[in-house]
């Protein structure tokens, strides 16, 4: 039925799958990203009433455990994706997200830390399978469009999450302490979104072909993953992946903490975090759809042109944060001096730019890996997440020890190296290797899997993971 509607409106058949995948990710992260904003407050509230039940800073420790297991799991998840396919891997991972939400009702130290470890594995499986599935459904010339559209839909989660946070903080009177009744209401409500994502993942079309030859053994899969580390293209891209990891930690935790800890603005309470979620949702969605639209107008727009837009956006953002926040705003409640007077709208504007820049870099990563690593896409996406999580873990580790300005300096250094190495890759591979590859790679990957479709045109039925 969806394909019939697509044909009626002149849309290609892969577009409904991209939209459904984006909606599934939007729902699962409406639940997960929203809980990330309130988990520490919720667990701290439980700890104040029942200190033997869970520690006051369990939220931070749980996040560290999640990214630690995420990093380790990136080497194993390609094997699982090869066994059960990308669609079912995403479905299984989404079930773990739902289970994680429900643990907050009966939370304790052991259960929370155990589920945090499970979440790290589930996240690695979800994102590895996501990369493979995007490769399976993407046909000639549509890599940048599909990537941008997916990211735009995905980050609609922040829009719903922001609205929900506003309601939460108004119900609780912006108090730092939540009752168990409110906590139960919050996380049971968020679990509804993840359950809906379970349904959408379950209903996704399955394009994987799990023949005996695709079920590589453990050693073979690990060997293929490590073999990519010797690929000079992957080594050049690793700088971009590590920069993505630093932006991720800054975007999800450090900058929201700065907004919360900076008390220079009188009368601004916890609702500023909800406003931040709303503007970042706008930034992610607009950035994703912008790249998707421009990629259909300009061949190869999702590569070097997108990066050339992302760089100045990032620089303006970092400089703006540097001059409008106290230097210790990332570590503690602060009323310290700033170079320029703080302003709520300026802070939120920098949040908007941060989201747009992050959307651009994520689109570049997906488009490049889809184009360059068609035959070993799961290993390539797993390695990209491995490098990303290395710097994310490191950032969470040292954030409590360095001030905001040093944090921004570190991120800026990685921005420089990411930009230079991607430029070297683009020049080394040539315009044809990236821009034109997007148009032809899907056709020449594996000719014995290309056959006439019903309308006489050639199409790719599946993409084999080698």
C-alpha positions in Angstrom: 0.0 0.0 0.0 2.8 2.4 0.9 4.6 1.6 -2.3 1.4 2.2 -4.3 1.0 5.7 -2.7 4.7 6.4 -3.4 4.2 5.5 -7.1 1.1 7.7 -7.3 2.9 10.7 -6.0 6.0 10.0 -8.1 8.2 8.9 -5.1 10.8 6.2 -5.3 10.1 3.0 -3.4 12.9 3.3 -0.9 11.6 6.6 0.5 8.8 5.0 2.6 11.4 2.8 4.3 13.6 5.8 5.0 10.7 7.6 6.5 9.6 4.6 8.6 13.1 4.1 9.8 13.4 7.8 10.8 10.1 7.7 12.6 11.1 4.6 14.5 14.4 6.3 15.6 12.4 9.4 16.5 10.2 7.4 18.9 12.9 5.4 20.5 15.0 8.5 21.2 12.0 10.5 22.3 12.0 8.1 25.2 15.8 7.7 25.7 17.0 11.3 25.1 14.3 12.8 27.3 15.2 10.5 30.2 18.8 11.5 29.7 17.9 15.0 30.7 16.1 14.0 33.9 17.8 10.7 35.0 20.3 12.3 37.3 17.7 14.5 39.0 15.3 11.5 39.3 18.0 9.2 40.8 19.3 11.9 43.1 15.7 12.4 44.4 15.4 8.7 45.1 18.8 8.7 46.8 17.8 11.5 49.1 14.8 9.5 50.4 16.4 6.0 50.2 20.2 6.4 50.3 20.7 2.6 50.5 18.7 2.1 47.3 20.9 4.0 44.8 23.8 6.5 44.9 23.2 10.2 44.4 25.4 10.4 41.2 24.3 7.1 39.7 23.1 8.8 36.6 26.7 9.9 35.7 28.2 6.5 36.6 25.5 4.8 34.6 26.3 6.9 31.5 30.0 6.0 31.8 29.1 2.3 32.0 26.9 2.7 28.9 29.6 4.2 26.8 32.2 1.8 28.0 30.1 -1.2 26.9 29.2 0.6 23.8 32.8 1.0 22.8 33.6 -2.7 23.5 30.5 -3.9 21.7 31.3 -2.3 18.4 33.6 -5.2 17.6 30.9 -7.8 18.2 27.7 -6.2 16.8 28.6 -6.7 13.1 28.6 -10.5 13.8 25.1 -10.3 15.2 23.9 -8.1 12.3 25.3 -10.7 9.9 23.4 -13.5 11.7 19.9 -12.0 12.1 20.0 -9.1 9.7 19.8 -5.3 10.1 16.0 -5.1 10.6 15.8 -7.7 13.4 19.0 -6.3 15.1 17.3 -2.9 15.4 14.1 -4.5 16.7 16.0 -6.5 19.4 18.0 -3.4 20.4 14.8 -1.3 20.6 13.4 -3.9 23.1 16.3 -3.2 25.3 15.5 0.5 25.3 12.0 -0.3 26.4 13.3 -2.6 29.2 15.7 0.2 30.4 12.8 2.6 30.7 10.8 0.3 32.9 13.7 -0.3 35.4 13.2 3.1 36.9 10.1 2.0 38.7 12.0 -0.7 40.6 15.4 0.9 40.3 18.3 0.1 42.6 22.1 0.2 42.2 22.5 -3.4 40.8 19.6 -3.2 38.4 20.4 0.3 37.1 24.1 -0.4 36.5 23.3 -3.8 34.9 20.8 -2.2 32.6 23.2 0.6 31.8 25.7 -2.0 30.5 22.9 -3.7 28.5 22.1 -0.3 27.0 25.6 0.2 25.8 25.4 -3.1 23.9 21.9 -2.3 22.6 23.0 1.1 21.4 26.0 -0.4 19.5 23.8 -3.0 17.9 21.2 -0.4 17.0 23.6 2.0 15.3 25.6 -0.7 13.5 22.3 -2.2 12.1 21.2 1.3 11.2 24.2 1.8 9.0 23.7 -1.5 7.3 20.0 -1.0 6.8 20.6 2.5 5.3 23.1 0.8 2.9 20.6 -1.9 2.0 17.7 0.5 1.1 19.8 3.2 -0.6 20.0 3.2 -4.3 21.9 5.2 -6.9 22.3 8.9 -6.1 20.2 8.9 -2.9 22.8 8.5 -0.1 22.9 12.2 1.0 19.1 12.6 0.6 18.3 9.5 2.6 20.8 10.4 5.3 19.6 14.0 5.7 15.9 12.9 5.7 16.6 10.2 8.3 18.5 12.6 10.7 15.8 15.2 10.3 13.1 12.8 11.3 15.2 11.2 14.0 15.8 14.4 15.9 12.1 15.2 16.0 12.5 13.2 19.2 13.9 16.3 20.9 10.8 18.3 20.0 8.5 15.9 21.8 11.0 15.5 24.6 11.3 19.3 25.1 7.5 19.7 25.3 7.4 16.8 27.8 10.2 18.4 29.9 8.3 21.7 30.1 5.3 19.8 31.4 7.5 17.9 33.9 9.1 21.0 35.3 5.9 22.9 35.6 4.2 20.0 37.4 7.1 19.7 39.8 7.4 23.4 40.3 11.0 23.4 38.9 12.0 21.6 42.1 15.3 19.7 42.2 13.5 16.8 44.1 10.9 14.6 42.4 8.4 12.4 44.1 8.4 8.7 43.3 4.9 9.2 41.9 6.2 11.8 39.4 9.2 9.6 38.5 6.9 6.6 37.8 4.6 8.8 35.7 7.6 10.2 33.7 9.3 6.9 32.9 6.1 4.9 32.2 5.1 7.7 29.9 8.4 7.7 28.1 8.2 3.9 27.7 5.1 4.3 25.6 7.3 6.0 22.9 9.8 3.2 22.9 7.0 0.6 22.7 5.7 2.4 19.6 9.3 2.3 18.2 9.3 -1.5 18.8 6.2 -1.8 16.6 7.7 0.3 13.7 11.0 -1.6 13.8 9.0 -4.9 13.7 7.1 -3.7 10.6 10.1 -2.5 8.6 10.7 -4.3 5.3 13.5 -6.8 5.6 16.2 -6.5 2.9 18.9 -8.6 4.5 19.9 -11.9 2.9 21.2 -14.2 5.7 22.6 -17.0 3.6 25.2 -19.4 5.1 28.0 -17.4 3.5 26.9 -14.2 5.2 27.0 -15.8 8.6 30.7 -15.3 9.1 32.2 -16.8 12.2 33.4 -14.7 15.1 37.1 -14.6 14.2 36.4 -13.8 10.6 34.1 -10.9 11.6 36.6 -9.5 14.1 39.4 -9.9 11.5 37.4 -7.9 8.9 36.8 -5.2 11.4 40.5 -4.9 12.4 41.4 -5.1 8.7 39.6 -1.8 8.2 41.9 -0.2 10.7 44.7 -0.6 8.1 42.6 1.1 5.4 44.0 4.6 4.9 40.6 6.0 4.2 39.3 4.8 7.6 42.4 6.2 9.4 41.7 9.6 7.8 38.0 9.4 8.7 38.8 8.5 12.3 39.6 12.1 13.2 36.1 13.0 12.1 34.6 10.2 14.1 36.5 11.3 17.2 35.3 14.8 16.7 31.8 13.5 16.5 32.3 11.9 19.9 33.4 15.1 21.5 30.4 17.0 20.0 28.1 14.2 21.3 29.2 14.6 24.9 29.2 18.4 24.7 25.8 18.4 23.0 24.0 15.9 25.3 25.6 16.6 28.7 28.1 19.4 29.0 26.2 22.3 27.4 22.9 21.4 29.1 24.9 21.4 32.4 26.3 24.8 31.6 22.8 26.1 31.1 21.7 24.6 34.4 24.7 25.6 36.4 25.0 29.2 35.2 23.0 31.3 37.6 23.8 34.7 36.0 20.2 35.0 34.7 17.7 35.7 37.5 14.4 33.9 37.2 15.5 31.2 34.7 15.1 27.8 36.2 15.2 24.2 35.0 12.8 25.0 32.1 15.9 26.3 30.2 16.8 22.7 29.6 13.4 22.1 28.0 13.8 25.2 25.8 17.3 23.9 24.8 15.7 20.6 23.8 13.2 22.4 21.6 15.7 24.6 19.8 18.1 21.7 19.3 15.2 19.7 17.8 14.6 22.6 15.4 18.3 22.7 14.5 18.6 19.0 13.9 15.5 18.8 11.8 16.2 21.8 9.7 19.8 20.8 9.2 18.9 17.3 8.1 16.2 18.4 5.7 18.4 21.2 4.3 21.1 18.7 3.4 18.6 16.3 2.0 17.0 19.0 -0.2 20.3 20.4 -1.4 21.7 17.0 -2.2 19.0 16.6 -4.8 19.8 20.0 -6.3 23.6 19.7 -6.2 25.5 16.5 -6.9 27.7 15.6 -3.9 26.4 18.3 -1.7 26.3 16.0 1.3 30.1 15.7 1.3 32.6 18.7 1.1 30.0 21.5 0.7 28.2 20.3 3.9 31.5 20.2 5.8 32.4 23.7 4.6 29.1 24.9 6.1 29.6 23.0 9.3 33.0 24.4 10.1 32.1 28.1 10.4 28.9 27.2 12.2 30.9 25.2 14.8 33.5 28.0 15.2 30.9 30.7 15.8 29.2 28.4 18.3 32.4 27.7 20.3 33.5 31.3 20.3 30.0 32.4 21.4 29.9 29.9 24.3 33.4 30.9 25.3 32.6 34.5 25.8 29.1 34.2 27.3 29.6 31.5 30.0 31.6 31.5 33.2 34.7 29.3 32.8 33.6 26.9 35.5 30.0 26.6 34.2 30.5 22.9 33.2 31.5 21.8 36.7 29.4 23.6 39.3 26.8 26.2 40.0 28.4 29.4 39.0 27.9 33.2 38.9 31.4 33.9 37.6 32.3 36.7 35.2 31.8 36.4 31.5 33.4 38.3 28.6 30.0 39.4 27.3 26.8 39.7 29.4 24.8 36.4 29.4 21.5 36.3 27.6 18.9 33.6 27.4 18.2 34.0 23.7 21.9 34.0 22.8 22.4 30.8 24.8 19.5 29.1 23.0 20.8 30.5 19.7 24.2 28.8 20.3 22.3 25.6 21.1 20.5 25.9 17.8 23.8 26.3 15.9 25.3 23.4 17.9 22.5 21.2 16.7 22.7 22.3 13.1 26.5 21.6 13.0 26.0 18.2 14.6 23.4 17.4 12.1 25.7 18.3 9.2 28.6 16.2 10.6 26.3 13.1 11.1 25.0 13.4 7.6 28.5 13.6 6.2 29.5 10.4 8.2 26.5 8.4 7.0 26.9 9.5 3.4 30.6 8.8 3.3 30.5 5.4 4.9 27.6 4.4 2.7 29.5 5.4 -0.4 33.0 4.1 0.5 32.3 0.8 2.4 29.4 -0.9 0.5 30.8 -4.4 0.9 31.7 -4.2 4.7 29.2 -1.5 5.8 28.5 -3.0 9.3 32.2 -3.2 10.2 32.7 0.4 8.9 29.8 1.8 10.9 30.9 -0.2 13.9 34.4 1.3 13.7 33.0 4.8 13.3 31.1 4.3 16.6 34.1 2.9 18.2 36.2 6.0 17.5 33.3 8.2 18.5 32.8 6.5 21.8 36.5 6.6 22.7 36.4 10.4 22.8 32.9 10.5 24.3 34.2 8.3 27.2 37.3 10.5 27.5 35.2 13.6 27.5 32.9 12.4 30.3 36.0 11.3 32.3 37.9 14.7 32.2 34.9 17.1 32.2 34.9 17.3 36.0 38.5 18.2 36.0 38.9 20.9 33.3 37.0 24.1 32.9 34.7 25.0 30.0 37.3 27.0 28.1 39.8 24.1 28.0 36.9 21.9 27.0 36.2 24.2 24.0 39.9 24.3 23.1 40.1 20.5 22.9 37.0 20.3 20.8 38.3 23.0 18.5 41.6 21.2 18.0 39.7 18.1 16.9 37.6 20.2 14.6 40.7 21.3 12.9 42.1 17.8 12.4 38.7 16.4 11.3 38.4 19.1 8.7 41.9 18.7 7.4 41.8 14.9 7.2 38.5 14.9 5.4 39.8 17.4 3.0 42.8 15.2 2.4 40.5 12.2 1.8 38.4 14.1 -0.6 41.4 15.3 -2.6 43.1 11.9 -2.4 40.1 9.9 -3.6 39.1 12.6 -6.0 35.6 14.1 -6.7 34.7 11.0 -8.6 35.5 8.7 -5.7 32.9 10.4 -3.5 30.5 12.5 -5.5 30.2 10.2 -8.5 30.5 7.1 -6.4 27.2 8.0 -4.7 25.6 7.6 -8.1 27.2 4.4 -9.3 28.5 2.5 -6.3 25.1 0.8 -5.5 24.9 -0.5 -9.1 28.4 -2.0 -9.3 28.7 -3.5 -5.8 27.6 -7.0 -6.7 26.3 -7.5 -10.2 25.0 -11.0 -9.6 22.4 -9.4 -7.2 21.1 -6.9 -9.7 18.2 -8.0 -11.8 15.3 -6.5 -13.7 12.4 -5.2 -11.7 8.8 -5.4 -12.6 9.0 -2.2 -14.7 12.1 -3.3 -16.6 14.6 -1.1 -14.8 17.5 -2.7 -12.9 17.4 -2.5 -9.2 19.3 -4.0 -6.2 17.4 -6.4 -4.1 19.9 -6.8 -1.3 23.3 -5.7 -0.3 25.5 -8.5 1.0 27.7 -7.9 4.0 31.2 -9.3 3.4 
